[in-house]
Amino acid sequence: MATIENLCKQFGDMLNGESKVDKGVCTVSLHRAFHATVQGKGSTKVMPANVSFESLDQNGRALNLVEIAVLQEEIPAFMQSLTQQGLIVSALHNHWLYTNPLIMYMHIQSVEPPLDFARKLAYSFRYLSSYPIAK
């Protein structure tokens, strides 16, 4: 079986981001590249796309988690793509008030091999108006 570091590197490569392992958790930090304001002030911090996996078992399955900023108009197609692939959308909510455009945050999860999850997620990213990019 591949080491978690090697698996994490492949995971990050599939998502076009840099990966890191810390205390057994592989994380890929991305962000959405669109202009947003909060209370009329520009912000880049309100547009994360954080992807991770942890608790890798001997069968190669892990807990896979995502929190991603999505625009209101992206929600239907993106959510449909995710759920049609068997991924769980566990939450959809706002974090900030007075954003322009309206930004919602979607939480996605699964228990499966991390590279299968990354492949599904990368496919679904095509339904966003801008592909998440490395920080």
N, C-alpha and C positions, 0 to 999 in steps of 0.2 A: 504494500500500500504506500502511496506517495506521502511524503512528510506534509504536515500542515502548512509549512512555509511554501513548498512547491505547489500545493493545491491552492493556496491563497494567491500566489502569483498568477496562476492560470485563471482563477476567478476574477482577479482584477483586470487581466488582459482581455477577457471576454466582455467586460463592461467598459473597456477603454479608460480605465482609471488605475491609479497607483494603489496597491494594497499594502497592508501591514498586519502583522500578527502581534497581539499583546495579550498575555495571559490566556492563551488558547482561543482567542477570538480574532477572526479575520475580518478586517474592515476595509471597505473601499469608500472613500469620501468623494462625492461628486457634487456638482451644483448645476442648477438650471441657469442658462444664459439668456435672460430677458431682463428688461429694465422694469424695476418695481419701486414704488414709493410706499412709505408708511407715514401717515399724517403729513403727506406732501414732501417728505424728505427721502432722497434716494437711499436704497439699501441693497446690499448684496447678501447679507446674512439671512434673509428671509426665504432663500431659495435652495435649500439643501436637497441632496439625494444621497442619503447614507444607506449603504448596503453592507450586510454582515452575515457571517455564519459562525456558529459555535456548537459545542457539545457534539462533535464528530464521533460517531460510534464505529465499532469494528466492521460494520457492514457498509461504511462509507456514507451514511445518512447523517444529516446535521439539521439543526434548527437554523433556518434562513429568515432574515428579517430585513425589511426596508422601511424607511420613512422618506417620502419624496414630496416636494412641493409641486402642485399641479394647478394649472389654470382652470377656471370653471368650465370653459368650453372643451377642455381636453378630457374631462372626467368620463363621459359615457363611453367613448371608444377605447380609452386606456383601460378602464375597469372591465369592459367586456373582453378585451384581449387577455387580461390577466386571469379572469375567472374561467374563460373557455379553456385555458391551459391547466386548470386545476389549482391555481394559486388562491389563497384566502386573502380577501381584502377585509381586514379586521377593524379598520376605522377610517373615517373620512370626516375631517373637521378643520376648523380654522385655528390658527395660533394668534394671529394679530388682527386688530381692528383697523379700519381705515386704510386698507391696502389698495393700491391701484397698479395693476389690475387686481381683481379678487383672486387671492391665492388660498387654496385649500391644501391640506396635508393628508396624504394617503399612507396608511400602514398596510404592508403586505407581508405575508408569512407562509412558510411551508416547512415540512420535514421531508427531505429528500437529499440526494447527492447535490452538493453545492454547485457543481458544474452544470447539472440539469437545470437548477434554479437560475443560474446566471444566463443560460441560453434562453430560457423562457422570458426572463426580464429584459434582456437585450432585444428580443423580438418585439416585446410590447412597447419598448421605448420608441419604436417607429411610429407609434400613434400619438406621440407628443409633438408639439409644434417646434421644439428644439431638443435635440438629444442631450442628455446630461453629460457634462464635461468634467475633466479632472480639475481639482482646485488649484 
